[in-house]
Amino acid sequence: MGRLQGLVSVVTGAGSGIGRASALAFATEGACVVAADLNFASAQETADRIEADGGKSIPLQVDVTSPEQTGAMVQRTVETFGRIDVMFNNAGLPQAATPAEDTSDELFERIMSVNVKGVFNGCRAAIPRMKAQGGGVILNTASTAGIRPRPGLAAYNASKAAVISLTKTLALELAPYRIRVVSICPVATDTPMLPTFLGADEAEGRKRFVATIPWGRLNRPEDLARAAVFLASPDAEMVTGTAFEVDGGRDV
Ligand SMILES: NC(=O)c1ccc[n+]([C@@H]2O[C@H](COP(=O)([O-])OP(=O)(O)OC[C@H]3O[C@@H](n4cnc5c(N)ncnc54)[C@H](O)[C@@H]3O)[C@@H](O)[C@H]2O)c1
């Protein structure tokens, strides 16, 4: 029996990288998966892969910056699968290293809107359902950037620190309702997002990042997927409010 057998999950950013790997892992462990992404074709591909493997999944096009759309996402989840047990707010945007004074209003606001408000929207949409059901798990993708920042990423780092604080607040607020809230903090991870962080010389950027990770390699999306399975599962019953680092020792 899978570790998430019978649970109903929603994953945002499920069309790529960490979100897709987590959606596939959730399904392998027995969960139904709503694969949500701004890019519908990519969400569809994730859902198709799950169904082809014998799992249950539907794709949804969702812009997490819209409270109407995150509300509709939860509504559709409940209509389709009857409940919502795991809300994984994972969608996010990267930032190319830029001196703070050259960071545009548009970039700052876009990053805050997707990385912070998008996570908040997902939490807020799921909470009433989880309260009514008597429990649930909310996972929010933050980053080592919110704990041990690198220079040049003021907007991104601040957005991820905000996710960590939001998560801790909700963990306290929701513990009486048996809802756990955990942030996951990946170090640099090999996904389509990574090149934006690495800079113009990708090979050199990769070496520079690896040199700061004691374990000696970058994350693979599956490293985060396995962590997310654990955190979503009853095995993690006493884990809430934590900023769960999957970072090969980077933050030590
Ligand atoms: N890759 C890394 O090095 C790294 C490190 C630490 C944290 N993270 C975080 O992990 C999460 C996943 O990133 P990834 O590396 O898998 O990136 P990715 O670019 O592979 O995937 C991100 C997904 O989010 C979707 N998305 C973007 N904006 C959206 C919106 N407004 N609404 C819905 N979906 C939207 C994209 O379409 C994409 O499919 C992000 O929150 C990111 O900040 C990534």
The ligand as a Gaussian input file, in Angstrom:
#p B3LYP/6-31G(d) Opt

LIG

0 1
 N       15.176000      25.005000      -9.298000
 C       15.759000      25.516000      -8.224000
 O       16.986000      25.691000      -8.174000
 C       14.935000      25.864000      -7.009000
 C       15.598000      26.004000      -5.778000
 C       14.844000      26.354000      -4.649000
 C       13.489000      26.537000      -4.759000
 N       12.871000      26.379000      -5.956000
 C       11.433000      26.596000      -6.015000
 O       10.810000      25.395000      -6.412000
 C        9.542000      25.679000      -7.019000
 C        9.430000      24.906000      -8.317000
 O       10.465000      25.341000      -9.181000
 P       11.117000      24.442000     -10.325000
 O       12.575000      24.527000     -10.136000
 O       10.437000      23.149000     -10.397000
 O       10.787000      25.383000     -11.587000
 P       10.135000      25.118000     -12.996000
 O       10.323000      26.397000     -13.727000
 O       10.629000      23.847000     -13.570000
 O        8.586000      24.932000     -12.650000
 C        7.791000      25.991000     -12.179000
 C        6.379000      25.775000     -12.684000
 O        5.539000      26.786000     -12.112000
 C        4.635000      27.218000     -13.099000
 N        4.155000      28.568000     -12.808000
 C        4.848000      29.722000     -12.890000
 N        4.043000      30.763000     -12.586000
 C        2.824000      30.246000     -12.303000
 C        1.577000      30.809000     -11.937000
 N        1.414000      32.144000     -11.819000
 N        0.538000      29.978000     -11.703000
 C        0.680000      28.633000     -11.842000
 N        1.824000      28.046000     -12.211000
 C        2.882000      28.848000     -12.431000
 C        5.435000      27.168000     -14.394000
 O        4.581000      27.141000     -15.538000
 C        6.257000      25.901000     -14.213000
 O        5.601000      24.789000     -14.748000
 C        9.494000      27.207000      -7.165000
 O        8.731000      27.746000      -6.117000
 C       10.951000      27.611000      -7.022000
 O       11.098000      28.936000      -6.568000
 C       13.562000      26.028000      -7.078000

